[in-house]
Amino acid sequence: MFNIYVWSLINTASEPAKKMSIRKFSLAIVDDHQIVIDGLKSLLEGLENFSVVAECTAPLQMLELLKQRPVDILLTDVMMPVMSGAELAKEVRKKFPAIKILALSMSGQGELVNQMISDADIAGYVLKNIGKKELIFALDKISAGGIYFSEEVLNEMAKASDLKKENATVNLTGREVEIIRLIEKEYSNKLIADSLFLSERTIETHRKNIFRKTKTNSVLGLIKYAYEHKLA
């Protein structure tokens, strides 16, 4: 009888301890499409360690919501009207430095990802085509103090880094980049000269230098180069 009583006490006492061992992390979601928010909530439904406590379709509204309730991780879309995810992340980093930020996007633009890391110290960036397993893995890593970037995003970041190094090697001047952008808009030498308050002869010299540095020999080739190297 005594043994049964003791066993009952031990198990009763240990039950709350088990429950307390699970840390619940609060999440906030902002995306300008409600269907995306609903989809994310559906994926996260039933998880013991994550709970969505705030949601909205407008970044400015999210800044207000974050003042009202504690949030551990913010899941934010990147391309949103009025205020982009990059701008929101920067503001959140400034006003709520303890909040971890996980960016979600349709595409992982390496340059943008690097910018968000630099400006807002984001903890992760994933594409919206990931499944439930990868999303939960990302949240688990971030909630544990780590970082998570999708493989596709890491590849884009590497490409952006390579392009930056290549552009530095080519050593285009600010003026030359400016002229490339005007050429892309189909400006003639005269129009470029008038726009930049330079002579046509100076523009012709710049064009020759641009073609030489970029190793292109036609306007079409130059424009293609400009797009590939994020100059246009």
GROMACS elastic network, one bead per residue, 0.5 to 0.9 nm:
[ bonds ]
;  ai    aj funct       b0    kb
    1     4     6  0.52392   500
    1     5     6  0.63001   500
    1     6     6  0.87528   500
    2     5     6  0.50806   500
    2     6     6  0.61851   500
    2     7     6  0.85555   500
    3     6     6  0.51396   500
    3     7     6  0.60411   500
    3     8     6  0.85140   500
    4     7     6  0.50715   500
    4     8     6  0.61318   500
    4     9     6  0.87143   500
    5     8     6  0.50936   500
    5     9     6  0.63215   500
    5    10     6  0.87642   500
    6     9     6  0.50822   500
    6    10     6  0.61943   500
    6    11     6  0.86771   500
    7    10     6  0.52010   500
    7    11     6  0.62596   500
    7    12     6  0.85474   500
    8    11     6  0.53544   500
    8    12     6  0.60528   500
    8    13     6  0.85146   500
    9    12     6  0.51352   500
    9    13     6  0.60017   500
    9    14     6  0.84947   500
   10    13     6  0.52142   500
   10    14     6  0.60921   500
   10    15     6  0.87293   500
   11    14     6  0.50911   500
   11    15     6  0.62120   500
   12    15     6  0.54890   500
   12    16     6  0.76958   500
   13    16     6  0.64827   500
   13    17     6  0.72389   500
   14    17     6  0.51175   500
   14    18     6  0.63812   500
   14    19     6  0.89723   500
   15    18     6  0.52632   500
   15    19     6  0.66315   500
   15    20     6  0.88584   500
   16    19     6  0.50812   500
   16    20     6  0.61162   500
   16    21     6  0.86650   500
   17    20     6  0.50834   500
   17    21     6  0.62598   500
   18    21     6  0.53094   500
   18    22     6  0.73234   500
   19    22     6  0.58575   500
   19    23     6  0.88101   500
   20    23     6  0.71722   500
   22    48     6  0.74537   500
   22    49     6  0.64363   500
   23    48     6  0.83686   500
   23    49     6  0.57968   500
   23    50     6  0.84211   500
   24    48     6  0.68505   500
   24    50     6  0.54193   500
   24    51     6  0.68848   500
   25    49     6  0.58199   500
   25    51     6  0.62264   500
   25    52     6  0.86001   500
   25    71     6  0.77285   500
   25    72     6  0.59328   500
   25    73     6  0.75505   500
   25   143     6  0.72766   500
   26    49     6  0.85115   500
   26    50     6  0.59419   500
   26    52     6  0.58388   500
   26    53     6  0.60256   500
   26    54     6  0.85426   500
   26    70     6  0.73971   500
   26    71     6  0.50943   500
   26    72     6  0.52350   500
   26    73     6  0.65819   500
   26    74     6  0.87797   500
   27    50     6  0.68608   500
   27    51     6  0.58233   500
   27    53     6  0.58497   500
   27    54     6  0.68576   500
   27    55     6  0.86740   500
   27    71     6  0.57503   500
   27    72     6  0.60265   500
   27    74     6  0.58273   500
   27    75     6  0.72903   500
   28    51     6  0.86786   500
   28    52     6  0.57713   500
   28    53     6  0.59597   500
   28    55     6  0.55755   500
   28    56     6  0.85168   500
   28    62     6  0.82544   500
   28    65     6  0.89217   500
   28    66     6  0.82526   500
   28    71     6  0.65140   500
   28    72     6  0.80873   500
   28    73     6  0.64356   500
   28    75     6  0.60684   500
   28    76     6  0.82386   500
   29    37     6  0.65941   500
   29    40     6  0.83628   500
   29    41     6  0.87777   500
   29    52     6  0.74784   500
   29    53     6  0.86180   500
   29    54     6  0.64256   500
   29    56     6  0.67096   500
   29    57     6  0.84494   500
   29    62     6  0.83443   500
   29    73     6  0.87414   500
   29    74     6  0.59940   500
   29    76     6  0.59436   500
   29    77     6  0.83574   500
   30    33     6  0.86392   500
   30    34     6  0.87900   500
   30    37     6  0.71468   500
   30    54     6  0.84673   500
   30    55     6  0.57237   500
   30    56     6  0.51491   500
   30    57     6  0.54279   500
   30    58     6  0.66467   500
   30    59     6  0.65316   500
   30    62     6  0.68148   500
   30    74     6  0.78744   500
   30    75     6  0.64335   500
   30    76     6  0.50028   500
   30    77     6  0.63196   500
   30    85     6  0.88800   500
   31    34     6  0.67863   500
   31    35     6  0.88972   500
   31    36     6  0.68215   500
   31    37     6  0.64233   500
   31    55     6  0.83869   500
   31    56     6  0.68407   500
   31    58     6  0.69480   500
   31    59     6  0.78951   500
   31    75     6  0.84837   500
   31    76     6  0.62162   500
   31    77     6  0.50226   500
   31    78     6  0.82394   500
   31    79     6  0.86318   500
   31    80     6  0.72393   500
   31    85     6  0.88802   500
   31   104     6  0.89822   500
   32    35     6  0.89976   500
   32    36     6  0.82601   500
   32    37     6  0.86340   500
   32    56     6  0.77681   500
   32    58     6  0.60805   500
   32    59     6  0.83312   500
   32    77     6  0.75762   500
   32    79     6  0.84986   500
   32    80     6  0.60420   500
   32    81     6  0.77384   500
   33    36     6  0.55526   500
   33    37     6  0.69098   500
   33    57     6  0.63256   500
   34    37     6  0.50772   500
   34    38     6  0.61802   500
   34    39     6  0.85634   500
   34    56     6  0.77697   500
   34    57     6  0.64250   500
   35    38     6  0.50113   500
   35    39     6  0.60780   500
   35    40     6  0.86762   500
   36    40     6  0.62396   500
   36    41     6  0.86193   500
   36   128     6  0.89578   500
   37    40     6  0.51937   500
   37    41     6  0.61901   500
   37    42     6  0.85597   500
   37    55     6  0.74359   500
   37    56     6  0.80865   500
   37    57     6  0.82913   500
   38    41     6  0.51207   500
   38    42     6  0.61116   500
   38    43     6  0.87207   500
   39    42     6  0.50589   500
   39    43     6  0.63456   500
   39    44     6  0.87717   500
   40    43     6  0.51039   500
   40    44     6  0.62837   500
   40    45     6  0.85838   500
   40   132     6  0.87021   500
   41    44     6  0.50763   500
   41    45     6  0.59111   500
   41    51     6  0.89428   500
   41    52     6  0.71861   500
   42    45     6  0.51450   500
   42    46     6  0.87172   500
   43    46     6  0.85566   500
   43    47     6  0.89050   500
   43   131     6  0.86901   500
   43   132     6  0.59135   500
   43   135     6  0.85624   500
   43   136     6  0.87292   500
   44    47     6  0.58890   500
   44    50     6  0.72638   500
   44    51     6  0.77431   500
   44    52     6  0.82299   500
   44   132     6  0.79448   500
   44   135     6  0.88716   500
   44   136     6  0.78176   500
   45    48     6  0.88353   500
   45    50     6  0.85871   500
   45    51     6  0.80940   500
   45    52     6  0.89123   500
   46    50     6  0.85832   500
   46    51     6  0.88226   500
   47    50     6  0.57990   500
   47    51     6  0.75520   500
   48    51     6  0.78099   500
   49   140     6  0.89262   500
   50   139     6  0.86338   500
   52    55     6  0.75014   500
   52    71     6  0.89827   500
   53    69     6  0.79055   500
   53    70     6  0.86050   500
   53    71     6  0.75412   500
   54    62     6  0.79630   500
   54    65     6  0.68669   500
   54    66     6  0.79501   500
   54    69     6  0.80632   500
   54    71     6  0.81848   500
   55    62     6  0.73180   500
   55    65     6  0.83038   500
   56    59     6  0.76508   500
   56    61     6  0.69030   500
   56    62     6  0.63378   500
   56    65     6  0.87307   500
   57    61     6  0.78609   500
   57    62     6  0.80841   500
   57    80     6  0.88918   500
   58    61     6  0.53423   500
   58    62     6  0.64198   500
   58    80     6  0.79546   500
   58    81     6  0.81982   500
   58    82     6  0.83493   500
   58    83     6  0.81517   500
   59    63     6  0.65022   500
   59    64     6  0.89670   500
   59    76     6  0.84890   500
   59    80     6  0.79048   500
   59    81     6  0.87160   500
   59    82     6  0.80876   500
   59    83     6  0.62234   500
   59    84     6  0.76418   500
   59    85     6  0.75514   500
   59    88     6  0.63084   500
   60    63     6  0.52568   500
   60    64     6  0.68023   500
   60    65     6  0.89634   500
   60    82     6  0.84679   500
   60    83     6  0.73021   500
   60    88     6  0.78776   500
   61    64     6  0.51765   500
   61    65     6  0.63222   500
   61    66     6  0.87658   500
   62    66     6  0.61184   500
   62    67     6  0.87463   500
   62    88     6  0.88024   500
   63    66     6  0.52671   500
   63    67     6  0.67523   500
   63    88     6  0.79961   500
   63    91     6  0.81726   500
   63    92     6  0.72811   500
   63    95     6  0.88982   500
   64    67     6  0.53301   500
   64    68     6  0.69227   500
   65    68     6  0.52296   500
   65    69     6  0.66604   500
   66    69     6  0.56223   500
   66    70     6  0.67132   500
   66    71     6  0.68862   500
   66    92     6  0.86622   500
   66    96     6  0.80721   500
   67    70     6  0.76964   500
   67    96     6  0.86645   500
   70    99     6  0.88000   500
   71    74     6  0.71680   500
   71    98     6  0.87049   500
   71    99     6  0.64389   500
   71   100     6  0.87182   500
   72    98     6  0.73101   500
   72    99     6  0.50889   500
   72   100     6  0.61960   500
   72   101     6  0.87441   500
   72   143     6  0.76920   500
   73    98     6  0.89105   500
   73    99     6  0.55008   500
   73   101     6  0.57265   500
   73   102     6  0.71313   500
   73   139     6  0.82425   500
   73   142     6  0.81111   500
   73   143     6  0.75011   500
   74    89     6  0.88475   500
   74    92     6  0.89864   500
   74    99     6  0.67802   500
   74   100     6  0.61897   500
   74   102     6  0.60725   500
   74   103     6  0.81608   500
   75   100     6  0.87242   500
   75   101     6  0.61686   500
   75   103     6  0.58273   500
   75   104     6  0.69363   500
   76    85     6  0.61062   500
   76    86     6  0.89782   500
   76    88     6  0.82902   500
   76    89     6  0.79699   500
   76   101     6  0.74075   500
   76   102     6  0.64055   500
   76   103     6  0.50080   500
   76   104     6  0.59237   500
   76   105     6  0.85236   500
   77    80     6  0.68375   500
   77    84     6  0.80189   500
   77    85     6  0.56093   500
   77    86     6  0.88819   500
   77   102     6  0.88472   500
   77   103     6  0.59394   500
   77   105     6  0.58138   500
   77   106     6  0.89196   500
   78    84     6  0.58618   500
   78    86     6  0.62318   500
   78    87     6  0.89493   500
   78    88     6  0.88633   500
   78   103     6  0.63950   500
   78   104     6  0.61890   500
   78   105     6  0.55519   500
   78   106     6  0.85390   500
   79    83     6  0.84745   500
   79    84     6  0.54610   500
   79    85     6  0.60744   500
   79    86     6  0.83340   500
   79   105     6  0.72223   500
   79   106     6  0.87322   500
   80    83     6  0.61473   500
   80    85     6  0.64818   500
   81    84     6  0.63289   500
   83    86     6  0.81608   500
   83    87     6  0.61266   500
   83    88     6  0.65319   500
   84    87     6  0.52003   500
   84    88     6  0.61884   500
   84    89     6  0.85483   500
   85    89     6  0.59390   500
   85    90     6  0.85015   500
   85   103     6  0.74531   500
   85   104     6  0.88290   500
   85   116     6  0.89105   500
   86    89     6  0.51458   500
   86    90     6  0.62874   500
   86    91     6  0.88087   500
   86   103     6  0.85669   500
   86   112     6  0.79630   500
   86   113     6  0.87252   500
   86   115     6  0.80137   500
   86   116     6  0.58104   500
   86   119     6  0.82408   500
   86   120     6  0.78187   500
   87    90     6  0.51379   500
   87    91     6  0.63801   500
   87    92     6  0.87090   500
   87   116     6  0.85974   500
   87   119     6  0.89073   500
   87   120     6  0.87230   500
   88    91     6  0.51292   500
   88    92     6  0.61052   500
   88    93     6  0.85192   500
   88   120     6  0.89623   500
   89    92     6  0.50550   500
   89    93     6  0.60317   500
   89    94     6  0.85731   500
   89   101     6  0.69917   500
   89   103     6  0.85131   500
   89   116     6  0.73664   500
   89   119     6  0.81083   500
   89   120     6  0.56167   500
   89   121     6  0.85144   500
   89   122     6  0.74424   500
   90    93     6  0.51677   500
   90    94     6  0.63330   500
   90    95     6  0.87908   500
   90   116     6  0.75647   500
   90   119     6  0.58739   500
   90   121     6  0.83720   500
   90   122     6  0.89843   500
   91    94     6  0.50741   500
   91    95     6  0.60805   500
   91    96     6  0.80412   500
   91   120     6  0.79146   500
   92    95     6  0.51738   500
   92    96     6  0.51673   500
   92    97     6  0.67614   500
   92    99     6  0.74961   500
   92   101     6  0.84804   500
   92   120     6  0.78116   500
   93    96     6  0.55064   500
   93    98     6  0.78017   500
   93    99     6  0.73277   500
   93   100     6  0.84496   500
   93   101     6  0.84379   500
   93   119     6  0.83569   500
   93   120     6  0.54178   500
   93   121     6  0.74477   500
   93   122     6  0.84395   500
   94    97     6  0.59484   500
   94   120     6  0.79699   500
   96    99     6  0.58453   500
   97   100     6  0.78629   500
  100   121     6  0.86185   500
  100   122     6  0.67649   500
  100   123     6  0.59632   500
  100   124     6  0.85782   500
  100   142     6  0.72576   500
  100   143     6  0.79411   500
  100   145     6  0.87584   500
  101   120     6  0.83276   500
  101   121     6  0.80259   500
  101   123     6  0.54189   500
  101   124     6  0.66491   500
  101   125     6  0.85360   500
  101   142     6  0.86252   500
  102   122     6  0.63936   500
  102   123     6  0.58181   500
  102   125     6  0.55740   500
  102   126     6  0.75392   500
  102   138     6  0.85142   500
  102   139     6  0.82323   500
  102   142     6  0.82417   500
  102   147     6  0.89783   500
  102   148     6  0.83871   500
  103   113     6  0.89027   500
  103   116     6  0.89809   500
  103   122     6  0.74973   500
  103   123     6  0.83063   500
  103   124     6  0.61667   500
  103   126     6  0.63230   500
  103   127     6  0.83945   500
  104   107     6  0.86494   500
  104   108     6  0.88008   500
  104   124     6  0.86451   500
  104   125     6  0.58621   500
  104   126     6  0.51258   500
  104   127     6  0.55395   500
  104   128     6  0.59835   500
  105   108     6  0.66806   500
  105   125     6  0.77817   500
  105   126     6  0.66321   500
  105   127     6  0.50115   500
  105   128     6  0.55892   500
  105   129     6  0.87782   500
  106   126     6  0.86867   500
  106   127     6  0.55146   500
  106   128     6  0.54516   500
  106   129     6  0.73415   500
  107   126     6  0.87144   500
  107   127     6  0.62337   500
  107   128     6  0.81218   500
  107   152     6  0.88245   500
  107   153     6  0.80084   500
  108   111     6  0.87676   500
  108   112     6  0.78307   500
  108   113     6  0.69935   500
  108   125     6  0.78378   500
  108   126     6  0.75755   500
  108   127     6  0.67317   500
  108   150     6  0.87232   500
  108   152     6  0.69810   500
  108   154     6  0.83150   500
  108   155     6  0.87960   500
  108   156     6  0.63091   500
  108   157     6  0.80415   500
  109   112     6  0.53604   500
  109   113     6  0.61804   500
  109   114     6  0.86920   500
  109   153     6  0.72990   500
  109   156     6  0.61048   500
  109   157     6  0.72623   500
  109   160     6  0.80667   500
  110   113     6  0.51127   500
  110   114     6  0.61620   500
  110   115     6  0.85414   500
  110   153     6  0.67691   500
  110   154     6  0.76736   500
  110   155     6  0.78758   500
  110   158     6  0.71706   500
  110   159     6  0.69132   500
  110   160     6  0.51371   500
  110   161     6  0.78541   500
  111   114     6  0.52046   500
  111   115     6  0.61853   500
  111   116     6  0.87619   500
  111   156     6  0.80678   500
  111   157     6  0.66292   500
  111   159     6  0.88785   500
  111   160     6  0.55986   500
  111   161     6  0.79161   500
  112   116     6  0.62077   500
  112   117     6  0.86316   500
  112   157     6  0.87023   500
  113   116     6  0.51308   500
  113   117     6  0.62412   500
  113   118     6  0.86157   500
  113   122     6  0.87875   500
  113   125     6  0.73610   500
  113   153     6  0.79225   500
  113   156     6  0.87061   500
  113   157     6  0.69715   500
  114   117     6  0.50907   500
  114   118     6  0.61553   500
  114   119     6  0.85691   500
  114   157     6  0.68582   500
  114   160     6  0.85414   500
  114   161     6  0.89407   500
  115   118     6  0.50591   500
  115   119     6  0.59173   500
  115   120     6  0.80865   500
  116   119     6  0.51263   500
  116   120     6  0.53305   500
  116   121     6  0.65350   500
  116   122     6  0.62664   500
  117   120     6  0.55574   500
  117   122     6  0.51360   500
  117   123     6  0.78489   500
  117   124     6  0.86651   500
  118   121     6  0.57567   500
  118   122     6  0.82176   500
  119   122     6  0.83232   500
  121   124     6  0.89784   500
  122   125     6  0.76588   500
  122   147     6  0.83029   500
  123   142     6  0.63997   500
  123   145     6  0.85973   500
  123   146     6  0.72086   500
  123   148     6  0.64996   500
  123   149     6  0.81458   500
  124   138     6  0.75426   500
  124   139     6  0.89380   500
  124   142     6  0.74721   500
  124   146     6  0.89038   500
  124   147     6  0.54795   500
  124   149     6  0.50365   500
  124   150     6  0.81574   500
  125   138     6  0.89912   500
  125   147     6  0.89202   500
  125   148     6  0.67513   500
  125   150     6  0.65514   500
  125   153     6  0.71302   500
  126   129     6  0.84603   500
  126   130     6  0.73844   500
  126   135     6  0.81077   500
  126   138     6  0.83752   500
  126   148     6  0.78989   500
  126   149     6  0.58211   500
  126   150     6  0.50560   500
  126   151     6  0.85711   500
  126   152     6  0.84050   500
  126   153     6  0.69373   500
  127   130     6  0.60049   500
  127   150     6  0.69670   500
  127   152     6  0.80313   500
  127   153     6  0.76485   500
  128   131     6  0.83599   500
  130   133     6  0.81504   500
  130   134     6  0.62640   500
  130   135     6  0.67946   500
  130   150     6  0.85738   500
  131   134     6  0.56209   500
  131   135     6  0.63394   500
  131   136     6  0.88044   500
  132   135     6  0.51174   500
  132   136     6  0.61402   500
  132   137     6  0.84905   500
  133   136     6  0.53640   500
  133   137     6  0.61416   500
  133   138     6  0.86755   500
  134   138     6  0.60731   500
  134   139     6  0.86138   500
  134   150     6  0.86189   500
  135   138     6  0.51125   500
  135   139     6  0.62788   500
  135   140     6  0.85961   500
  136   139     6  0.50458   500
  136   140     6  0.59882   500
  136   141     6  0.85626   500
  137   140     6  0.50906   500
  137   141     6  0.62328   500
  137   142     6  0.86441   500
  137   148     6  0.84707   500
  138   141     6  0.52604   500
  138   142     6  0.61791   500
  138   143     6  0.85374   500
  138   146     6  0.89651   500
  138   147     6  0.75776   500
  138   148     6  0.54596   500
  138   149     6  0.78579   500
  138   150     6  0.86923   500
  139   142     6  0.50960   500
  139   143     6  0.58614   500
  139   144     6  0.83776   500
  139   147     6  0.89163   500
  139   148     6  0.81922   500
  140   143     6  0.52538   500
  140   144     6  0.61759   500
  140   145     6  0.88418   500
  140   146     6  0.85147   500
  141   144     6  0.51929   500
  141   145     6  0.65658   500
  141   146     6  0.50204   500
  141   147     6  0.60978   500
  141   148     6  0.66643   500
  142   145     6  0.51537   500
  142   147     6  0.51983   500
  142   148     6  0.67651   500
  143   146     6  0.70997   500
  143   147     6  0.88411   500
  144   147     6  0.88145   500
  149   152     6  0.82529   500
  149   153     6  0.61901   500
  149   154     6  0.63430   500
  150   153     6  0.51087   500
  150   154     6  0.62958   500
  150   155     6  0.87236   500
  151   154     6  0.50804   500
  151   155     6  0.62865   500
  151   156     6  0.87549   500
  152   155     6  0.51250   500
  152   156     6  0.63582   500
  152   157     6  0.87286   500
  153   156     6  0.50622   500
  153   157     6  0.61705   500
  153   158     6  0.86209   500
  154   157     6  0.50191   500
  154   158     6  0.62252   500
  154   159     6  0.86919   500
  155   158     6  0.50951   500
  155   159     6  0.62979   500
  155   160     6  0.87073   500
  156   160     6  0.61422   500
  156   161     6  0.85679   500
  157   160     6  0.50748   500
  157   161     6  0.61891   500
  157   162     6  0.86504   500
  158   161     6  0.50742   500
  158   162     6  0.62203   500
  158   163     6  0.86746   500
  159   162     6  0.50368   500
  159   163     6  0.61524   500
  159   164     6  0.85683   500
  160   163     6  0.50923   500
  160   164     6  0.61527   500
  160   165     6  0.86798   500
  160   229     6  0.85162   500
  161   164     6  0.51019   500
  161   165     6  0.63245   500
  161   166     6  0.86515   500
  162   165     6  0.51444   500
  162   166     6  0.61332   500
  162   167     6  0.86089   500
  163   167     6  0.60059   500
  163   168     6  0.84711   500
  163   228     6  0.84146   500
  163   229     6  0.59757   500
  163   230     6  0.83414   500
  164   167     6  0.51373   500
  164   168     6  0.62162   500
  164   169     6  0.86650   500
  164   229     6  0.79333   500
  165   168     6  0.50769   500
  165   169     6  0.62553   500
  165   170     6  0.87399   500
  166   170     6  0.61965   500
  166   171     6  0.85188   500
  166   229     6  0.85105   500
  167   170     6  0.50511   500
  167   171     6  0.61366   500
  167   172     6  0.71378   500
  167   229     6  0.73269   500
  168   172     6  0.75219   500
  169   172     6  0.84894   500
  170   213     6  0.58209   500
  170   214     6  0.67362   500
  171   213     6  0.76918   500
  172   175     6  0.81046   500
  172   176     6  0.59721   500
  172   177     6  0.65194   500
  172   209     6  0.89643   500
  172   210     6  0.73878   500
  172   213     6  0.73372   500
  172   214     6  0.85303   500
  173   176     6  0.51081   500
  173   177     6  0.63527   500
  173   178     6  0.86125   500
  174   177     6  0.52096   500
  174   178     6  0.62155   500
  174   179     6  0.87467   500
  175   179     6  0.62756   500
  175   180     6  0.86903   500
  175   206     6  0.85044   500
  176   179     6  0.50370   500
  176   180     6  0.61743   500
  176   181     6  0.87059   500
  176   206     6  0.65472   500
  176   207     6  0.78770   500
  176   209     6  0.83820   500
  176   210     6  0.65978   500
  177   181     6  0.63397   500
  177   182     6  0.87788   500
  177   210     6  0.85978   500
  177   226     6  0.87949   500
  177   231     6  0.67991   500
  177   232     6  0.83432   500
  178   181     6  0.52719   500
  178   182     6  0.65084   500
  178   183     6  0.87968   500
  178   231     6  0.89400   500
  179   182     6  0.50367   500
  179   183     6  0.61035   500
  179   184     6  0.85392   500
  179   192     6  0.71251   500
  179   196     6  0.87891   500
  179   203     6  0.80825   500
  179   206     6  0.79636   500
  179   207     6  0.79057   500
  179   210     6  0.89176   500
  180   183     6  0.50037   500
  180   184     6  0.61577   500
  180   185     6  0.87366   500
  180   207     6  0.83394   500
  180   210     6  0.79807   500
  180   222     6  0.78319   500
  180   223     6  0.76897   500
  180   226     6  0.74086   500
  180   231     6  0.77985   500
  180   232     6  0.73940   500
  181   184     6  0.50164   500
  181   185     6  0.65130   500
  181   186     6  0.89499   500
  181   223     6  0.85539   500
  181   226     6  0.81216   500
  181   231     6  0.72785   500
  181   232     6  0.54118   500
  182   185     6  0.50025   500
  182   186     6  0.66014   500
  182   187     6  0.56145   500
  182   188     6  0.85155   500
  182   191     6  0.89271   500
  182   192     6  0.66377   500
  182   232     6  0.89494   500
  183   187     6  0.52665   500
  183   188     6  0.72533   500
  183   189     6  0.84196   500
  183   192     6  0.79136   500
  183   219     6  0.76488   500
  183   222     6  0.88491   500
  183   223     6  0.79129   500
  184   187     6  0.74429   500
  184   219     6  0.81263   500
  184   220     6  0.87996   500
  184   222     6  0.84321   500
  184   223     6  0.59202   500
  184   226     6  0.83740   500
  184   232     6  0.71147   500
  187   190     6  0.79323   500
  187   191     6  0.57052   500
  187   192     6  0.59697   500
  188   191     6  0.51357   500
  188   192     6  0.61188   500
  188   193     6  0.84681   500
  189   192     6  0.51196   500
  189   193     6  0.60121   500
  189   194     6  0.85713   500
  189   200     6  0.59470   500
  189   201     6  0.86858   500
  189   203     6  0.63363   500
  189   204     6  0.71055   500
  190   193     6  0.50091   500
  190   194     6  0.61240   500
  190   195     6  0.85368   500
  190   199     6  0.79785   500
  190   200     6  0.57167   500
  190   203     6  0.83285   500
  191   194     6  0.50642   500
  191   195     6  0.60336   500
  191   196     6  0.85832   500
  191   200     6  0.87653   500
  192   195     6  0.50509   500
  192   196     6  0.61410   500
  192   197     6  0.82501   500
  192   198     6  0.80446   500
  192   200     6  0.79794   500
  192   203     6  0.73417   500
  193   196     6  0.53103   500
  193   197     6  0.56356   500
  193   199     6  0.54458   500
  193   200     6  0.53982   500
  193   201     6  0.86481   500
  193   202     6  0.79373   500
  193   203     6  0.62535   500
  194   197     6  0.50187   500
  194   198     6  0.64534   500
  194   199     6  0.76961   500
  194   200     6  0.83582   500
  195   198     6  0.78537   500
  196   199     6  0.87604   500
  198   201     6  0.83373   500
  198   202     6  0.65026   500
  198   203     6  0.71073   500
  199   202     6  0.52333   500
  199   203     6  0.65049   500
  199   204     6  0.87922   500
  200   203     6  0.50070   500
  200   204     6  0.61876   500
  200   205     6  0.87028   500
  201   204     6  0.50211   500
  201   205     6  0.63272   500
  201   206     6  0.86946   500
  202   205     6  0.51106   500
  202   206     6  0.62588   500
  202   207     6  0.86724   500
  203   207     6  0.61390   500
  203   208     6  0.87067   500
  204   207     6  0.50651   500
  204   208     6  0.63421   500
  204   209     6  0.87445   500
  205   208     6  0.52349   500
  205   209     6  0.63550   500
  205   210     6  0.86545   500
  206   209     6  0.51140   500
  206   210     6  0.60756   500
  206   211     6  0.86914   500
  207   211     6  0.61895   500
  207   212     6  0.85292   500
  208   211     6  0.52742   500
  208   212     6  0.61745   500
  208   213     6  0.86492   500
  209   212     6  0.50638   500
  209   213     6  0.60498   500
  209   214     6  0.85085   500
  210   213     6  0.52203   500
  210   214     6  0.60339   500
  210   215     6  0.81935   500
  210   216     6  0.83115   500
  210   222     6  0.85114   500
  211   214     6  0.53188   500
  211   215     6  0.56686   500
  211   216     6  0.50646   500
  211   217     6  0.59375   500
  211   218     6  0.77792   500
  211   219     6  0.87893   500
  211   222     6  0.71770   500
  212   215     6  0.50921   500
  212   216     6  0.67953   500
  212   217     6  0.79887   500
  213   216     6  0.79904   500
  214   217     6  0.87853   500
  214   222     6  0.73642   500
  214   225     6  0.74414   500
  215   222     6  0.85616   500
  216   219     6  0.80796   500
  216   220     6  0.88200   500
  216   221     6  0.56426   500
  216   222     6  0.57666   500
  216   225     6  0.79527   500
  217   220     6  0.85755   500
  217   221     6  0.66376   500
  217   222     6  0.74099   500
  218   221     6  0.51249   500
  218   222     6  0.61682   500
  218   223     6  0.86536   500
  219   223     6  0.61151   500
  219   224     6  0.85582   500
  220   223     6  0.51683   500
  220   224     6  0.61910   500
  220   225     6  0.85867   500
  221   224     6  0.51132   500
  221   225     6  0.61649   500
  221   226     6  0.86175   500
  222   226     6  0.60991   500
  222   227     6  0.87339   500
  223   227     6  0.62765   500
  223   228     6  0.85985   500
  223   231     6  0.89984   500
  223   232     6  0.77238   500
  224   227     6  0.52958   500
  224   228     6  0.61986   500
  224   229     6  0.86037   500
  225   228     6  0.51704   500
  225   229     6  0.60902   500
  225   230     6  0.84673   500
  225   231     6  0.82022   500
  226   229     6  0.52424   500
  226   230     6  0.59474   500
  226   232     6  0.53807   500
  227   230     6  0.50456   500
  227   231     6  0.60377   500
  227   232     6  0.55493   500
  228   231     6  0.77794   500
  228   232     6  0.87955   500
  229   232     6  0.81099   500
